[in-house]
Amino acid sequence: MPTVALYGNSLVLASIGARIERRTGLRPAIVDAALPGAIEKLSALQPDFVVFDLGTPHPDPIVAFWRARPEVQLIGVDIDADRMLILSGQPARALTAEVLIETLTTHMEGEIK
């Protein structure tokens, strides 16, 4: 089952995590970015996706993580602007958490085929 790591401790991420948890086929895991060893915990999870809040100050550690593991899909969400950004540079509208979940599912199905 693919793991979706939610990197941060914002209300936005908690809400997304709750929605993902109700969805079959995805396993959410919350990693509080403010705690010591957060990147190590993220690495240990070996996630397929990492979702983080673009409004989070200093996303440098998560970008460094992605550079070390570029096969992981890094998805930044900006609820205020109704957008998400996949680090590969493909911007897409994210009007709701359901749109984000559909994006994760579509990507997952594309890799299975």
N, C-alpha and C positions, 0 to 999 in steps of 0.2 A: 504494500500500500504506500503510495507516494506521501512523503512528509512535507508539510508546509510549515516552515518556521516563521513565526511572527516575532520580528526583532524589534523590541521596544516595550514601552509600558503605557502607551497612550490609550485613551478610551476608544479611539478609532480602531486600533489593532485588536483590542479586547472584543469589540463588536464583530469585527471580521472573523476572529477566531471562533466565536460562538456560532456564527453562520456556517463556517467550514465544518465545525464539529458535527452539525446536524446533517451534513452532506456525506453520503457514502462514497467510499473510494479515495478519500483524502484524510490524512491524519495531521491535525494541527499540533504545534508545539510552541509554547510561548517562551521566549528568551528575553529576560529583562536586561536591556542594554546598559542600564545604570549599575548593575551589580559587577563586582570584580569577577573576572574569568568568563565574561559573557561570550566572547569570541571563541574561547576554548569549548564552552558548552555547545555553541552553535556548530562548531566543527565535529564534535562528538555525535551530534544528531544525524549528521550526513544527510541534510535535507535535499529534496529535489527542487524546492522553491524557497526563497526567502522574501517575505513581504515586510516592508518597513514604511514608516510615515515620513514622507518627504519634508514635512515640517520639523522633523527632529534636528536639533542643532548638532553639528559635527558628525556627519555620517561616515567619516574617514575609516573607522574600523570595519564597517560593513563593506565598503568599497575594496579595501585591502583583502578582505575575506573572499570576495568575488574574483578578484584578480588571481588569487591562489587557487580558486576552484571555479573556473569560468563555465563549467558545464552546469552549474547551479543557476537557475533563472532568478535574477534579482529584480523584484518588482517594488517600485516606490509608489505609494498612493498619496494623493493630495486631495482630500475630501473637499476642502474649501474651493478648489478650482475644478472639481469633478473630473479629475484626470488621474491616470496612472502612467508610469513610465517604466518600460522594461529596459533594463540596463543596456541591452543590445542596441538601444536607440530607437525602438519602435514605440512611439507614443500612441495611446488609445484612450478613448473616453471611458471613465469608470463612474457611471452615474449612481450605481448602487453596489452593495456588497455582492449581490447576485451576479452582476456583470463581471466582477473580479473572479468569482467562483467559476463562471462559464469560461472565462479566459484560461484559468488553470486547467479545467476539465478538457477544453479543446486542445490545449497544448499536450496534455497527458495522452489523449486519444491519438493524436498525430504521431507520437513517439511509439505507440504500441503497434500501429499498422506496419 
